[in-house]
Amino acid sequence: MTKEFEIEIGELYKTFAKYPFKPSIEGCPCCVSDTDKSTLHSKQLRELEDEDISRYAFKAITTWGDVNDFKHYLLRIFELSSTRKLIVDSFVVLGKLDHGNWTEWENQEILTITKFLKSWWKYEINYNGYFDSEILIEINKIIKDLPTMLSDWNLSMETQGFRNYVELTENHYYELRGKNKTFKELSEQEVETLINWIECNSFRLEEGFFKFESIDKKFSDRLSNTLYIFERTE
């Protein structure tokens, strides 16, 4: 975990610490069992793991507890989700913000969440081992700043960010230029922004191929395949 990302996680805990633990949170009796409730309350907040909090993360606000309850737990939910330790899909986790009308929360809460999401994205795209289109889509839906997200993408060839760029281009460039099912939640302008960014950085593919040809044959083959996909759509 980067220092920047660690700091922003800490800011989540500071900002939302004022929302207290409640020994009982009401939930829909058809959806939330007594076992679910006791599991959620079985540990201190920072000790909760996926098996303790995932059920609540899925049901929060809609059928289990209110917005203030969610504000107590969101910092741990976001921490686990952003480090890929929560099985609940990111679109569900981040969708809770809209369910809770988060843009009407206190200014400091909005600022803290926004900074955390930007830091999450930078960590996700530059350090995690595969490109997750859902994270790009869902975080962009909230912060609405795709150009900045792309500028935070590290494309130095020795980085995971470059490998994630290759994966994006290899798996999605052709689709973006066509039916675009994966990124259908982006606006036409955002899709165009993403396509232009991919194309402006396409010179890195050939450079990468020659760099890795003798040191990482498997990756150089992927770069060759990606170049072919890119050139085929021009």
N, C-alpha and C positions, 0 to 999 in steps of 0.2 A: 504494500500500500504506500502511495506517495505521501510526503509530508503535507502537501496541500489538501489532499483528500482526507487525511486523518484530522486535520484542523477543522474542515467543514463538517465532518461527522461530530466532532466535539461541539461545534456551534449549534448543531441540532439539539444536542442534549442540554446545552445552556439555555437556549431560547424556549424550549418546551418543558423545562423542568418544573414550571409552575403548575402544570396540570397534574393533579395528584392521582396516586393509585386509589382505586375504589375496590373494596373487598367483594363487591357484587356488581355485575353489569348485566342489565336486562337484555334478553335476547328472545327471538321468536322461538317458542317451545317446539315448533315443528322442525326447526333448523339447528338449534343450539341445545345440546344436552348438558346435564349437570357435570358429566365427565369433561366436556369441552371447557366449561367454566373453571373447574378445578385445575385442569391442565394449564390454562392461561395464568392462573394465580399461584402456580407451584414454585416459581422462582422469582428472584429479583429481576428487574427489567433488563439489565445488561447481561444477565445470565440466560435469558430465554433463547432457545434455539428453534430451528425450523419446526420440529415436531411439537413444540410448545405453543407456537404463535401463528403457524400457517393457517390454521382453521379460522382464527380470529381475523387475520389479514384478508381472507377471502370474504368474510361475512361482515366486516366492520361497516358501521353506519347504515347499511341497507337492511340487515336483519339482526344486528348485534351491537348494541350500544349507540351512543350519539357522537357528535363531532368532538366534544371535549374528551370523551373516552379515547377516540382515535388519536387525538393530539398527544395523549399520554403515551400511546404505544407506537406512534408513527416513526419515531426516531430509531427504535430497534428494528421495526419492519423495514425501513429504508436502508439501514445499515446492513442487514442480512441480505436484502435483495440486491443491493449494489455490489456486494462481494460474492454474489452467486451462491448464497447459502440458504436461500429460501426457494421452495418449490413452486410457490404461487407466481404465475406469469406477471411480468412487469406491467403489462397493460392493465391488469386488475389492480395491482398495488398503486400505480400512479393514477389510475382512474378514480381512486378514492378521493383524490384532491378535488376533482370536480363535483363528486357527490357531496363533499363537505363545503362547497362554495368557497374554496380557499382564497380566491381573489378578494373576498370580503373580510378576511382575517386581519389581525393587526399588522401594521406595516413591517415591523421587525420580523414577524413570522413569515411574511411573504418574501422578504429579502433573504432570510436565512434559507428558505426552501429553494429559492431561485439559485443562490450561490452554490448550494449543495448539489443541485441537479447539474449545473455546469461542470462542477468538479467531478461528479459521478461520470458524466460523459467523457471527460478528458481521461479519466482513469480507465474507463471501459474500452475506449477505442485505441488507446496507446499502450495498454499493458495486458489486457485480457486476450486469451489465445484464439479467439475466432470472432468474426464480424457478426453482430446480432442486429439485424435490421429493425427488430422491434424496439430496441433501446433508442435508436436514432429517431424512429417515428414518434414514440411516446414522449420522449423528453422534448423533442421539437414542438409537439402539440401543446406543451405546457409553457415553454419559454419563448417559443415563436421567434427563434433567432438562428436559422439554419446557416447563414453565412459565417457567424461567429463559431458555431459548432464545427464547421469545416476548417476554419482557420486554426482551430485548436487540435486538429488531426496532424500528428507528427509523421511526415513521410520520409524521414531519413531511412536509408535502406537497411541499416542495422537494427531497426526498431520493429516492434510488433505492429505499430501503426502502419508501416509500409505493407506488411503482410496482410493486414486487414483491408488496406486499399486494394491490393491484388484480389482478395477474395470478393470484395464488393464488385469490382470490375468484371471478374471472371463469372460470377454467378448472377449479376443483376444488370449489367450495362445494356445487354441486348434487350432485356425485358423493359428497362426504362425507356428505351427508344420505341417500344411497341405497346403492348397491351398494359404493361405496368400494373400487375396485380398486387405485388408485394408492397409497393409504395403508393397505393391508391389513396391513402389518407393525406398525402402531401398535396398541396395546391399545384396547379399547372406551373406557376412561377417557381415554386420550390423544386419541382421535378426538373425544370430547366436549369435552375441553379446547381443542382446536384450533377446533372449531365455535363454542364459546362466545366464544373470543377474536376470531374473525372477526366474530361478531354484535355484540359489545361495541364494536367499532371501525367498525361499518358507517356510522355518522353521518358519517364522514370522506368517504365516497363522494359524498354529495350536496354537502358543502362543497367537495370537490375539483372536482366538475362545474362549479359556479358560478365557482370560481377560474380554471379553465383554459379555460372556454368561449370567451373572447375572445383567449386567448394561445396555445392549443395545441388546435386543433379536433380533431385526430386523437385525442389523449389524452382530451379531454372526451367524445368519442363512445364510447370504451372505457369510461369511467366510467358513461355513460348505460346502456350495455349491461350492465355489471356490476350496476348498480342494479336493472335489470329482472330479471336472473337471481336476485338476492338476494330481491327482493320476490315473485317467482313461487314461491319455495320456502317462504315463511312460512305 
